[in-house]
Amino acid sequence: MDRKRELVDLLNKWAYEYYVLDAPTVADKEYDVLYDELKRLEEESGEVYEDSPTKRVGGEPIKGFEKHTHIQKLYSLDKAVTAEEVQAFTTRVQKYAVENGISQDTIEYTVEYKFDGLTVCLTYDKGLFVRATTRGSGTVGEDVTAQVLTIQSFPLKIAYQGLLEVRGEAVIRLSVLDAYNQTADEPLKNARNAVAGAIRNLDPKVTKERKPDIYFYDINYLSTGEQLSQTQAHAFLKEQGFKTHPYFRVCKDEMELQDALQEIEVQRKQIDVLTDGAVIKLNDATLRTEMGYTDKFPRWALAYKFEAEEVTTILENVVWQVGRTGKLTPLALLQPVELGGATVSRATLNNYGDILRKKVKIGARVLVRRSNEVIPEILGTTETYDTCKDIEKITVCPACGSTLTETGAHLFCPNRECLPRVVAKLDHFASKNAMNIDGFSGSTAQTLIEKKGVKNFSDLYRLQTEDFADVEGFKDKKISNLLTEIEKSKTPVLDAFIYAIGIDGVGRVASKDLAKRFKSMDALQSATEEELCALDNIGEITAKAICEYFADEENVQELQALKDVGVTPIFDDEIKEGVFSGESVVLTGTLTNFKRSVAQKLIEERGGVCQSSVTAKTTLVVAGEEAGSKLEKAKKLGIKIIDEQAFSAMLDK
């Protein structure tokens, strides 16, 4: 056997064990001896194999970065920061599945770490590494081959013989960054900036000194054309010798999905890489194709971003709070601790099941997260002691004494006049994203309830200046300002009003969808569960809750009372009329005279709705050159199909 070939294969095997598997089988000295032998043989023969480890040395500085067009666009990811946004995403996935005859029981999601580094794209052809580029605009990136060649955690030669683009995140391990800063003349501020500066540095020697790494997570292009699920793509990357992170979870439903997100939130502080979230992807390749892409994002993937800080402290007690729907939420009272520039002494727990799952006990040390300005949340227990006490499940409302009911994982107070429940209901109604009554607060609500018997939304609009004569803390200016704000709120936009009345499960996203679809409260009140489920962000449970809300006589009477005092929601969305009015249009194939985004805009400006895939709701397909599966599906369903010439003619009408 050729000695150089033998040495290259052996050294690459050892490097894979060391840098990818983190399980070296030989000492550094053994590697160095054979590396030196290989280098000598290459110098003597003048021949260097394409996958030789000697190619990974940091070469001379380059003059500048050359632009490179990716084989296939590198999309970014749509972002979510709340559980509601994740729920909206899963609801959309379920609807696409139903529309395409795919059982919801087969839907799977994958969850992986989202590392906070620099995205790189590596190209291979005929089994050999060709180049490395940054993501750039998604279409065009910068060639950073010289820099990336200094990194050991990717193969120069792979088994796959087609044209391939793989995507990864370049990172610098936190321990490596710390070690670098110990001796650096100018310490690096954080791992994100450190790796960006290492890869986008004109001197490859600087890259090598900072010791970046790459975790691979996606296949951007595969010339043999297979449509791979995420689990298949992950397995392919591992089989070809790319470094992947060991955390890779497949989830069957939203509960498992939320569980995985919380698992990552707890564990991410324990790993040696900077993370800023998790990536959720639909696993099924066929359904991915049906869902397609927007101009920026795949519709089948989501980045869940953690904007949080975490500390541990002692849980001193738990009290139960009653919300506007009557749901009781356990509130943890904490030993005060500094977190995110504030002193934290309280945190939420979701329900009693959450307490048991997180093994939370009074007196235990717990991990607390604070995200933005939201009240902190307990993520889990880090340490328990002999003096810890179990938290008991309550059976009566701590505010009014009513016997609690239990629905699913939650406890509810059935008393609609329970004081904290009414306070929360009015406070929500007046909040910024609802009726936007400036100056109204929970304490204002409690005062009005206790002193003036206010308990319904409509009661606010009957208040007069003289009603405040005996109310402590209300001077003339404060009274005038509050009544002016209440009067101004009588003409809310429809989606804000829908959000304000507090239908269970209907947040801001769903409220906008409901307003856009039904355009008035009367139409919404008459909607069926089937009509509601047809909306993107409304699932069966929420649809049922909406129908139950409007079937409740007290709610109906209160909506009428709001009408009687002059509250008139307005649907102010501009209604566009045109040649495509009433049409649900799918664009497929290549249009010669229109960019896809321009064609979509022209359709929407003329009253049409653009869809990403052909469904039973599609009424028109515009087929350009090389139209594929969408065109075939449209033919099978008997949907009207026009070519680009006919499309242009419609635009001229």
C-alpha positions as a printed NumPy array, in Angstrom:
array([[  0.   ,   0.   ,   0.   ],
       [  1.144,   3.539,  -0.744],
       [  2.611,   4.83 ,   2.515],
       [  1.208,   8.343,   2.036],
       [ -2.277,   6.929,   1.463],
       [ -1.938,   4.772,   4.553],
       [ -0.824,   7.737,   6.651],
       [ -3.598,  10.027,   5.348],
       [ -6.288,   7.445,   6.13 ],
       [ -4.891,   6.697,   9.579],
       [ -4.403,  10.346,  10.563],
       [ -7.906,  11.235,   9.336],
       [ -9.32 ,   8.355,  11.382],
       [ -7.543,   9.596,  14.487],
       [ -8.649,  13.202,  13.838],
       [-12.275,  12.023,  13.465],
       [-12.052,  10.186,  16.777],
       [-10.517,  13.23 ,  18.462],
       [-12.48 ,  16.148,  16.982],
       [-15.831,  14.591,  16.081],
       [-16.348,  11.668,  18.453],
       [-14.4  ,  13.302,  21.314],
       [-12.936,   9.851,  21.978],
       [ -9.224,   9.805,  20.996],
       [ -7.564,   6.402,  20.716],
       [ -3.944,   7.61 ,  20.535],
       [ -1.809,  10.197,  22.324],
       [ -1.002,  13.521,  20.671],
       [  2.647,  12.495,  20.356],
       [  1.759,   9.433,  18.228],
       [ -0.316,  11.626,  15.906],
       [  2.472,  14.204,  15.613],
       [  5.097,  11.577,  14.684],
       [  3.036,  10.197,  11.776],
       [  1.952,  13.692,  10.724],
       [  5.616,  14.724,  10.418],
       [  6.352,  11.57 ,   8.399],
       [  3.48 ,  12.337,   6.008],
       [  4.616,  15.911,   5.58 ],
       [  8.17 ,  14.742,   4.731],
       [  6.916,  12.209,   2.156],
       [  4.711,  14.852,   0.512],
       [  7.63 ,  17.251,   0.249],
       [  9.825,  14.539,  -1.277],
       [  7.239,  13.419,  -3.828],
       [  5.611,  16.774,  -4.522],
       [  2.228,  15.008,  -4.323],
       [ -0.477,  15.869,  -1.749],
       [ -3.754,  13.946,  -1.606],
       [ -6.967,  16.015,  -1.635],
       [ -7.934,  14.757,   1.835],
       [ -4.495,  15.065,   3.4  ],
       [ -4.541,  16.596,   6.919],
       [ -1.596,  18.793,   5.927],
       [ -4.051,  20.867,   3.87 ],
       [ -5.547,  22.146,   7.122],
       [ -2.613,  24.41 ,   8.064],
       [ -3.275,  28.144,   8.2  ],
       [ -1.864,  29.589,   4.983],
       [ -0.85 ,  33.122,   4.091],
       [ -3.313,  36.033,   4.433],
       [ -5.697,  36.522,   1.508],
       [ -6.399,  39.877,  -0.149],
       [-10.164,  39.719,   0.178],
       [-13.213,  37.465,   0.195],
       [-14.61 ,  36.339,  -3.142],
       [-18.371,  36.125,  -3.557],
       [-19.939,  32.711,  -4.116],
       [-23.483,  31.855,  -5.212],
       [-24.939,  28.908,  -3.303],
       [-26.278,  26.001,  -5.354],
       [-29.565,  26.376,  -3.519],
       [-30.784,  29.281,  -1.384],
       [-29.906,  29.11 ,   2.313],
       [-33.083,  30.207,   4.075],
       [-33.129,  31.767,   7.511],
       [-35.696,  30.678,  10.11 ],
       [-38.847,  32.353,  11.33 ],
       [-38.598,  33.054,  15.053],
       [-40.798,  32.437,  18.073],
       [-40.333,  33.605,  21.649],
       [-43.601,  32.433,  23.227],
       [-45.448,  29.158,  23.657],
       [-48.39 ,  30.719,  21.78 ],
       [-46.24 ,  31.269,  18.684],
       [-45.044,  27.663,  18.818],
       [-48.674,  26.542,  19.118],
       [-49.596,  28.654,  16.069],
       [-46.806,  26.909,  14.133],
       [-47.974,  23.389,  15.06 ],
       [-51.576,  24.322,  14.239],
       [-50.502,  25.406,  10.732],
       [-48.614,  22.139,  10.256],
       [-51.683,  20.132,  11.284],
       [-53.888,  22.011,   8.836],
       [-51.502,  21.371,   5.934],
       [-51.522,  17.7  ,   6.883],
       [-55.33 ,  17.551,   6.846],
       [-55.524,  19.407,   3.51 ],
       [-53.109,  16.935,   1.959],
       [-54.708,  13.79 ,   3.346],
       [-51.91 ,  13.063,   5.815],
       [-52.888,  11.657,   9.199],
       [-52.095,  13.995,  12.093],
       [-51.013,  10.939,  14.056],
       [-47.974,  10.605,  11.766],
       [-46.73 ,  14.181,  12.326],
       [-43.351,  14.363,  14.019],
       [-41.136,  17.299,  14.944],
       [-37.408,  17.322,  15.579],
       [-35.769,  19.579,  18.135],
       [-32.078,  20.517,  18.122],
       [-29.912,  23.14 ,  19.77 ],
       [-29.653,  26.49 ,  18.006],
       [-26.023,  27.481,  18.426],
       [-25.048,  31.132,  18.488],
       [-22.164,  31.288,  16.024],
       [-21.645,  31.817,  12.301],
       [-23.452,  29.787,   9.633],
       [-21.158,  28.138,   7.06 ],
       [-21.985,  26.139,   3.95 ],
       [-19.593,  23.426,   2.706],
       [-19.641,  22.068,  -0.851],
       [-18.5  ,  18.568,  -1.895],
       [-18.235,  17.046,  -5.355],
       [-17.331,  13.461,  -6.249],
       [-16.603,  12.791,  -2.587],
       [-14.114,  15.638,  -2.106],
       [-14.355,  18.943,  -0.231],
       [-14.537,  21.842,  -2.702],
       [-15.18 ,  25.048,  -0.76 ],
       [-16.649,  26.714,   2.31 ],
       [-18.736,  29.892,   2.319],
       [-20.66 ,  32.052,   4.748],
       [-24.438,  32.259,   4.434],
       [-24.338,  35.904,   3.361],
       [-27.66 ,  36.984,   1.863],
       [-28.81 ,  33.383,   1.581],
       [-28.203,  33.459,  -2.161],
       [-24.629,  34.781,  -2.233],
       [-22.01 ,  34.3  ,   0.475],
       [-18.278,  34.853,   0.941],
       [-15.709,  32.176,   0.15 ],
       [-13.945,  31.318,   3.435],
       [-12.321,  28.077,   2.281],
       [ -8.837,  29.051,   3.474],
       [-10.158,  29.81 ,   6.954],
       [-12.391,  26.76 ,   7.292],
       [ -9.599,  24.436,   6.148],
       [ -7.892,  25.088,   9.486],
       [-10.83 ,  23.42 ,  11.303],
       [-10.529,  19.701,  12.054],
       [-14.167,  18.771,  12.738],
       [-15.232,  18.107,   9.132],
       [-14.032,  15.562,   6.551],
       [-12.089,  16.443,   3.41 ],
       [-13.308,  13.229,   1.778],
       [-16.713,  11.546,   2.059],
       [-18.419,   8.45 ,   0.662],
       [-21.213,  10.356,  -1.131],
       [-20.168,  10.928,  -4.758],
       [-22.746,  13.463,  -5.902],
       [-22.765,  17.254,  -5.607],
       [-23.542,  18.196,  -2.024],
       [-24.016,  21.316,   0.104],
       [-24.108,  20.852,   3.874],
       [-24.831,  23.497,   6.434],
       [-23.327,  23.94 ,   9.86 ],
       [-22.706,  26.443,  12.623],
       [-19.131,  27.506,  13.282],
       [-18.624,  27.98 ,  17.02 ],
       [-15.85 ,  28.477,  19.539],
       [-16.275,  26.373,  22.646],
       [-16.617,  28.395,  25.842],
       [-13.689,  26.549,  27.447],
       [-11.534,  27.226,  24.365],
       [-12.489,  30.908,  24.465],
       [-11.586,  31.079,  28.145],
       [ -8.203,  29.438,  27.511],
       [ -7.522,  31.799,  24.588],
       [ -8.336,  34.857,  26.688],
       [ -5.918,  33.764,  29.421],
       [ -2.943,  34.56 ,  27.19 ],
       [ -4.418,  36.919,  24.557],
       [ -3.141,  40.487,  24.305],
       [ -6.71 ,  41.546,  23.564],
       [ -9.296,  39.202,  25.151],
       [-12.375,  38.382,  23.047],
       [-15.71 ,  39.564,  24.46 ],
       [-17.876,  36.541,  23.724],
       [-17.992,  33.304,  21.75 ],
       [-20.269,  34.686,  19.02 ],
       [-18.01 ,  37.593,  18.125],
       [-14.937,  35.39 ,  18.523],
       [-16.014,  32.856,  15.902],
       [-17.318,  35.494,  13.469],
       [-13.959,  37.251,  13.72 ],
       [-12.107,  33.958,  13.281],
       [-13.931,  32.855,  10.118],
       [-14.276,  36.285,   8.527],
       [-10.616,  37.115,   9.041],
       [ -8.362,  37.554,   6.03 ],
       [ -5.54 ,  35.757,   7.851],
       [ -6.204,  31.99 ,   8.186],
       [ -3.527,  31.819,  10.89 ],
       [ -5.823,  33.888,  13.136],
       [ -8.601,  31.382,  12.467],
       [ -6.385,  28.504,  13.5  ],
       [ -5.251,  30.25 ,  16.7  ],
       [ -8.842,  30.671,  17.879],
       [ -9.614,  26.938,  17.322],
       [-13.179,  27.129,  15.987],
       [-15.376,  24.078,  15.543],
       [-18.372,  23.275,  13.318],
       [-21.59 ,  21.441,  14.206],
       [-23.501,  20.267,  11.123],
       [-27.291,  20.125,  11.08 ],
       [-28.685,  20.4  ,   7.553],
       [-28.342,  19.264,   3.942],
       [-28.893,  22.233,   1.656],
       [-28.481,  20.415,  -1.666],
       [-28.239,  16.78 ,  -2.706],
       [-27.718,  16.214,  -6.443],
       [-29.261,  12.743,  -6.397],
       [-32.512,  14.47 ,  -5.426],
       [-33.673,  12.407,  -2.445],
       [-36.21 ,  14.14 ,  -0.215],
       [-34.888,  13.413,   3.265],
       [-36.686,  13.759,   6.554],
       [-34.758,  15.538,   9.289],
       [-33.932,  12.242,  11.003],
       [-32.605,  10.89 ,   7.692],
       [-30.587,  14.062,   7.077],
       [-29.119,  13.874,  10.582],
       [-28.189,  10.202,  10.063],
       [-26.656,  10.987,   6.643],
       [-24.423,  13.682,   8.114],
       [-23.178,  11.323,  10.812],
       [-22.58 ,   8.513,   8.299],
       [-20.496,  10.823,   6.1  ],
       [-18.299,  11.815,   9.045],
       [-19.643,  15.283,   9.867],
       [-19.748,  16.435,  13.463],
       [-23.297,  16.676,  14.828],
       [-24.425,  17.553,  18.32 ],
       [-25.667,  14.528,  20.315],
       [-28.921,  16.249,  21.329],
       [-31.494,  15.363,  18.682],
       [-35.048,  14.73 ,  19.846],
       [-38.074,  13.532,  17.876],
       [-41.434,  14.726,  19.275],
       [-44.872,  13.298,  18.49 ],
       [-47.038,  16.2  ,  19.694],
       [-46.997,  19.708,  21.12 ],
       [-46.669,  18.475,  24.702],
       [-43.484,  16.567,  23.86 ],
       [-42.31 ,  19.592,  21.875],
       [-42.726,  21.975,  24.812],
       [-41.047,  19.365,  27.008],
       [-38.02 ,  19.293,  24.688],
       [-37.799,  23.087,  24.61 ],
       [-37.808,  23.225,  28.376],
       [-35.257,  20.415,  28.522],
       [-32.908,  22.444,  26.324],
       [-33.496,  25.569,  28.425],
       [-32.337,  23.705,  31.527],
       [-29.43 ,  21.861,  29.905],
       [-28.027,  24.614,  27.683],
       [-26.153,  26.231,  30.56 ],
       [-24.328,  22.963,  31.14 ],
       [-22.868,  22.514,  27.648],
       [-19.621,  24.005,  26.368],
       [-21.183,  25.929,  23.468],
       [-23.041,  29.253,  23.395],
       [-26.706,  28.679,  22.495],
       [-29.506,  31.147,  21.879],
       [-32.439,  28.815,  21.366],
       [-33.735,  25.637,  19.789],
       [-34.666,  24.722,  16.214],
       [-37.988,  22.971,  15.58 ],
       [-38.478,  21.214,  12.25 ],
       [-41.261,  19.181,  10.745],
       [-39.754,  15.756,  10.173],
       [-41.778,  14.497,   7.213],
       [-40.172,  15.332,   3.837],
       [-43.4  ,  15.098,   1.8  ],
       [-45.308,  17.482,   4.042],
       [-42.331,  19.849,   4.021],
       [-42.585,  20.03 ,   0.23 ],
       [-46.313,  20.782,   0.439],
       [-45.796,  23.57 ,   2.988],
       [-42.982,  25.152,   0.99 ],
       [-41.302,  28.486,   1.717],
       [-41.995,  32.168,   2.092],
       [-39.478,  34.588,   0.562],
       [-37.37 ,  34.298,   3.717],
       [-38.313,  31.193,   5.68 ],
       [-39.322,  27.56 ,   5.291],
       [-42.898,  27.23 ,   6.573],
       [-42.009,  23.894,   8.174],
       [-39.323,  25.104,  10.581],
       [-39.067,  27.522,  13.466],
       [-36.324,  28.954,  15.663],
       [-37.422,  29.193,  19.282],
       [-35.314,  31.957,  20.819],
       [-34.352,  32.118,  24.465],
       [-34.068,  35.687,  25.644],
       [-33.495,  34.769,  29.217],
       [-31.155,  34.756,  32.157],
       [-31.067,  32.068,  34.817],
       [-29.992,  31.701,  38.451],
       [-30.67 ,  29.307,  41.317],
       [-32.266,  30.231,  44.638],
       [-34.34 ,  28.729,  47.458],
       [-38.101,  28.232,  47.067],
       [-39.622,  29.509,  50.331],
       [-43.338,  28.969,  49.708],
       [-46.066,  28.529,  47.075],
       [-49.357,  30.465,  46.912],
       [-52.171,  30.03 ,  44.391],
       [-53.388,  32.91 ,  42.195],
       [-56.777,  33.092,  40.464],
       [-56.735,  34.33 ,  36.855],
       [-59.455,  35.91 ,  34.671],
       [-60.75 ,  32.535,  33.444],
       [-60.83 ,  31.14 ,  36.977],
       [-57.699,  29.088,  36.42 ],
       [-55.45 ,  28.811,  39.458],
       [-51.724,  29.2  ,  38.913],
       [-49.16 ,  28.35 ,  41.586],
       [-46.871,  31.297,  42.377],
       [-43.487,  30.519,  43.916],
       [-42.159,  32.835,  46.626],
       [-38.375,  32.865,  46.408],
       [-35.421,  33.855,  48.488],
       [-34.643,  37.219,  46.8  ],
       [-31.907,  36.965,  44.173],
       [-30.398,  39.314,  41.565],
       [-31.359,  38.333,  38.024],
       [-31.175,  40.382,  34.819],
       [-30.563,  43.628,  36.684],
       [-33.526,  43.174,  39.033],
       [-34.223,  41.578,  42.391],
       [-36.448,  38.558,  41.867],
       [-38.603,  37.172,  44.681],
       [-41.459,  35.474,  42.773],
       [-41.741,  32.99 ,  39.898],
       [-44.499,  31.053,  38.15 ],
       [-45.223,  27.361,  37.949],
       [-47.77 ,  26.219,  35.364],
       [-49.925,  23.833,  37.374],
       [-49.753,  21.095,  39.993],
       [-48.536,  18.575,  37.411],
       [-45.697,  20.982,  36.618],
       [-44.761,  21.032,  40.313],
       [-44.578,  17.234,  40.398],
       [-42.706,  16.928,  37.102],
       [-40.081,  19.469,  38.141],
       [-39.84 ,  17.873,  41.614],
       [-40.338,  21.256,  43.218],
       [-40.494,  21.307,  47.021],
       [-40.608,  24.061,  49.614],
       [-37.056,  24.642,  50.784],
       [-35.463,  23.221,  47.603],
       [-32.953,  25.022,  45.399],
       [-34.556,  25.778,  42.036],
       [-33.405,  27.073,  38.641],
       [-35.17 ,  30.328,  37.77 ],
       [-35.356,  32.033,  34.382],
       [-36.285,  35.635,  33.686],
       [-37.258,  36.451,  30.087],
       [-37.682,  40.1  ,  29.085],
       [-40.054,  41.765,  31.563],
       [-42.22 ,  38.69 ,  32.15 ],
       [-42.41 ,  37.286,  35.661],
       [-39.678,  34.654,  36.109],
       [-40.397,  30.943,  35.733],
       [-39.064,  27.956,  37.637],
       [-37.436,  25.556,  35.177],
       [-36.518,  22.747,  37.541],
       [-34.989,  21.68 ,  40.836],
       [-31.214,  21.566,  41.182],
       [-30.919,  20.417,  44.807],
       [-33.167,  19.113,  47.6  ],
       [-32.529,  18.78 ,  51.343],
       [-33.857,  16.736,  54.263],
       [-35.852,  19.742,  55.467],
       [-37.771,  20.123,  52.182],
       [-41.582,  19.831,  52.255],
       [-43.989,  18.626,  49.574],
       [-46.407,  21.151,  48.03 ],
       [-50.021,  20.105,  48.603],
       [-52.689,  20.181,  45.922],
       [-55.452,  22.574,  47.017],
       [-59.172,  21.74 ,  46.758],
       [-60.887,  25.102,  47.476],
       [-60.311,  28.589,  46.072],
       [-58.039,  30.552,  48.444],
       [-59.867,  33.8  ,  47.525],
       [-63.562,  32.906,  47.805],
       [-63.671,  29.391,  49.278],
       [-65.485,  27.801,  46.322],
       [-64.824,  24.113,  45.668],
       [-62.413,  23.853,  42.754],
       [-63.046,  21.945,  39.558],
       [-60.34 ,  20.164,  37.591],
       [-60.076,  20.266,  33.798],
       [-57.114,  18.499,  32.278],
       [-53.971,  19.639,  34.068],
       [-55.558,  22.743,  35.587],
       [-57.641,  23.705,  38.614],
       [-60.469,  26.25 ,  38.231],
       [-62.578,  28.39 ,  40.519],
       [-66.166,  28.221,  39.158],
       [-67.264,  31.475,  40.86 ],
       [-67.436,  34.235,  38.219],
       [-67.626,  36.896,  40.95 ],
       [-64.455,  35.724,  42.711],
       [-62.619,  39.029,  43.355],
       [-59.164,  38.279,  41.866],
       [-60.848,  36.688,  38.836],
       [-62.859,  39.853,  38.12 ],
       [-59.803,  42.058,  38.734],
       [-57.733,  40.056,  36.239],
       [-60.569,  40.088,  33.693],
       [-60.944,  43.89 ,  33.812],
       [-57.19 ,  44.464,  33.837],
       [-56.825,  42.322,  30.699],
       [-59.739,  44.115,  29.015],
       [-58.098,  47.507,  29.552],
       [-54.544,  46.421,  28.638],
       [-52.491,  47.992,  25.841],
       [-53.049,  45.245,  23.252],
       [-56.751,  45.086,  24.086],
       [-58.907,  48.212,  24.688],
       [-55.812,  50.291,  25.522],
       [-57.328,  52.276,  28.41 ],
       [-54.281,  54.215,  29.545],
       [-54.005,  54.671,  33.327],
       [-56.158,  51.649,  34.164],
       [-54.478,  48.95 ,  36.247],
       [-55.203,  45.958,  38.432],
       [-55.295,  48.182,  41.503],
       [-57.76 ,  50.511,  39.73 ],
       [-59.943,  47.517,  38.926],
       [-59.873,  46.28 ,  42.522],
       [-60.805,  49.734,  43.848],
       [-63.743,  50.057,  41.428],
       [-64.972,  46.56 ,  42.247],
       [-64.81 ,  47.064,  46.01 ],
       [-66.069,  50.682,  46.116],
       [-68.432,  50.903,  43.151],
       [-69.561,  47.349,  42.457],
       [-67.995,  47.29 ,  38.988],
       [-67.813,  43.687,  37.764],
       [-68.511,  43.727,  34.013],
       [-66.732,  45.403,  31.099],
       [-69.815,  47.513,  30.34 ],
       [-69.851,  48.898,  33.906],
       [-66.716,  50.903,  33.076],
       [-68.602,  52.882,  30.419],
       [-71.357,  53.896,  32.869],
       [-68.96 ,  55.588,  35.292],
       [-69.458,  59.326,  35.874],
       [-67.272,  61.945,  37.566],
       [-69.487,  61.995,  40.687],
       [-68.975,  58.236,  41.162],
       [-65.417,  58.949,  42.308],
       [-66.314,  61.546,  44.953],
       [-65.751,  59.162,  47.852],
       [-62.984,  57.056,  46.262],
       [-59.628,  57.64 ,  47.943],
       [-56.692,  58.406,  45.636],
       [-58.804,  59.785,  42.766],
       [-58.329,  63.542,  42.27 ],
       [-60.007,  65.659,  39.57 ],
       [-57.236,  65.27 ,  36.974],
       [-56.922,  61.512,  37.464],
       [-60.696,  61.086,  37.211],
       [-60.866,  63.211,  34.063],
       [-57.99 ,  61.361,  32.396],
       [-59.439,  57.937,  33.18 ],
       [-62.942,  58.788,  31.919],
       [-61.447,  60.328,  28.755],
       [-59.453,  57.13 ,  28.085],
       [-62.527,  54.957,  28.682],
       [-64.541,  57.083,  26.24 ],
       [-61.745,  56.894,  23.623],
       [-61.765,  53.106,  23.836],
       [-65.327,  52.842,  22.505],
       [-64.131,  52.359,  18.905],
       [-61.454,  49.638,  19.123],
       [-60.183,  47.76 ,  16.101],
       [-61.951,  44.425,  15.871],
       [-58.975,  42.156,  16.608],
       [-58.149,  44.157,  19.776],
       [-61.761,  43.815,  20.95 ],
       [-61.77 ,  40.057,  20.33 ],
       [-58.576,  39.778,  22.357],
       [-59.985,  42.039,  25.097],
       [-63.09 ,  39.987,  25.905],
       [-60.827,  37.123,  26.955],
       [-61.977,  34.005,  25.124],
       [-60.008,  31.065,  26.495],
       [-57.09 ,  30.182,  24.203],
       [-57.528,  33.202,  21.912],
       [-54.374,  35.31 ,  21.979],
       [-53.291,  38.196,  19.788],
       [-52.353,  36.035,  16.777],
       [-55.668,  34.162,  16.767],
       [-57.598,  37.419,  17.329],
       [-56.113,  38.923,  14.164],
       [-57.014,  35.803,  12.166],
       [-60.588,  35.841,  13.477],
       [-61.017,  39.545,  12.677],
       [-59.633,  39.13 ,   9.174],
       [-61.876,  36.144,   8.431],
       [-65.193,  37.273,   9.959],
       [-64.868,  41.092,   9.827],
       [-67.531,  41.68 ,  12.52 ],
       [-68.553,  40.419,  15.956],
       [-71.952,  39.312,  14.65 ],
       [-70.323,  37.091,  12.029],
       [-67.871,  35.687,  14.571],
       [-70.671,  34.891,  17.028],
       [-72.429,  32.874,  14.323],
       [-69.333,  30.908,  13.267],
       [-69.34 ,  27.119,  13.48 ],
       [-66.53 ,  24.983,  14.829],
       [-65.865,  23.773,  11.293],
       [-65.48 ,  27.341,   9.99 ],
       [-63.184,  28.249,  12.866],
       [-60.984,  25.187,  12.374],
       [-60.447,  26.234,   8.768],
       [-58.292,  29.139,   9.984],
       [-54.526,  28.666,  10.138],
       [-54.012,  29.411,  13.832],
       [-57.223,  27.947,  15.264],
       [-57.232,  24.303,  16.35 ],
       [-60.128,  22.135,  17.513],
       [-59.751,  22.99 ,  21.219],
       [-59.708,  26.751,  20.602],
       [-62.594,  26.49 ,  18.115],
       [-64.656,  24.692,  20.745],
       [-63.765,  27.323,  23.359],
       [-64.898,  30.125,  21.006],
       [-68.241,  28.445,  20.334],
       [-68.761,  27.772,  24.055],
       [-68.022,  31.419,  24.839],
       [-70.73 ,  32.674,  22.486],
       [-73.163,  29.973,  23.624],
       [-72.926,  31.274,  27.218],
       [-75.926,  33.522,  27.991],
       [-73.981,  35.773,  30.392],
       [-71.356,  36.459,  27.727],
       [-74.021,  37.224,  25.123],
       [-75.759,  39.639,  27.511],
       [-72.474,  41.396,  28.264],
       [-71.664,  41.817,  24.549],
       [-75.107,  43.375,  24.066],
       [-74.511,  45.626,  27.083],
       [-71.271,  46.844,  25.5  ],
       [-73.204,  47.679,  22.328],
       [-75.788,  49.554,  24.387],
       [-73.147,  51.799,  26.   ],
       [-71.654,  52.608,  22.591],
       [-68.733,  50.22 ,  22.199],
       [-68.42 ,  49.621,  18.454],
       [-65.511,  47.482,  17.186],
       [-64.225,  48.513,  13.756],
       [-62.747,  46.252,  11.109],
       [-60.288,  48.591,   9.393],
       [-58.427,  46.195,   7.096],
       [-58.256,  47.524,   3.554],
       [-60.351,  45.322,   1.307],
       [-58.687,  44.978,  -2.077],
       [-60.84 ,  44.248,  -5.09 ],
       [-59.644,  43.183,  -8.506],
       [-59.441,  40.542, -11.169],
       [-58.222,  37.924,  -8.644],
       [-60.894,  38.632,  -5.998],
       [-62.101,  35.369,  -4.49 ],
       [-59.257,  33.395,  -6.042],
       [-56.829,  31.228,  -4.075],
       [-53.808,  31.101,  -6.355],
       [-50.765,  28.821,  -6.504],
       [-47.679,  29.825,  -8.527],
       [-45.586,  26.927,  -9.811],
       [-42.704,  26.53 , -12.226],
       [-40.507,  29.342, -13.591],
       [-42.113,  32.563, -14.808],
       [-40.074,  34.289, -17.523],
       [-41.183,  37.879, -16.961],
       [-41.966,  37.912, -13.234],
       [-40.075,  37.153, -10.076],
       [-42.149,  34.88 ,  -7.844],
       [-42.399,  37.546,  -5.118],
       [-43.509,  40.197,  -7.652],
       [-46.173,  37.919,  -9.14 ],
       [-47.492,  37.151,  -5.652],
       [-47.703,  40.846,  -4.795],
       [-49.567,  41.61 ,  -8.039],
       [-52.115,  38.898,  -7.273],
       [-52.678,  40.13 ,  -3.72 ],
       [-52.986,  43.752,  -4.872],
       [-55.82 ,  42.597,  -7.144],
       [-57.773,  40.818,  -4.42 ],
       [-56.3  ,  37.308,  -4.594],
       [-54.833,  35.068,  -1.926],
       [-51.594,  33.206,  -2.655],
       [-51.069,  29.669,  -1.396],
       [-47.814,  27.755,  -1.167],
       [-49.318,  24.394,  -2.124],
       [-52.268,  23.026,  -4.071],
       [-55.202,  22.064,  -1.814],
       [-58.929,  21.558,  -2.156],
       [-59.304,  25.325,  -1.527],
       [-57.124,  26.293,  -4.494],
       [-59.123,  27.864,  -7.343],
       [-56.37 ,  28.805,  -9.797],
       [-52.859,  27.608, -10.677],
       [-50.428,  29.758, -12.666],
       [-47.999,  27.315, -14.3  ],
       [-44.656,  28.512, -15.621],
       [-41.919,  26.5  , -17.307],
       [-40.887,  23.17 , -15.769],
       [-43.897,  23.081, -13.444],
       [-43.858,  19.805, -11.52 ],
       [-45.866,  18.045,  -8.815],
       [-48.13 ,  21.02 ,  -8.026],
       [-49.282,  21.136, -11.647],
       [-49.977,  17.391, -11.662],
       [-51.96 ,  17.659,  -8.442],
       [-54.   ,  20.569,  -9.842],
       [-54.877,  18.47 , -12.916],
       [-56.031,  15.569, -10.729],
       [-58.229,  17.893,  -8.653],
       [-59.673,  19.602, -11.742],
       [-58.423,  23.052, -10.725],
       [-58.26 ,  25.791, -13.355],
       [-54.739,  26.164, -14.788],
       [-53.395,  29.091, -16.81 ],
       [-49.978,  29.809, -18.348],
       [-47.869,  32.951, -17.996],
       [-49.388,  34.569, -21.077],
       [-52.914,  34.234, -19.671],
       [-51.65 ,  35.479, -16.299],
       [-50.235,  38.624, -17.946],
       [-53.539,  39.173, -19.743],
       [-55.43 ,  39.022, -16.437],
       [-53.097,  41.617, -14.948],
       [-53.911,  43.995, -17.794],
       [-57.659,  43.863, -17.121]])
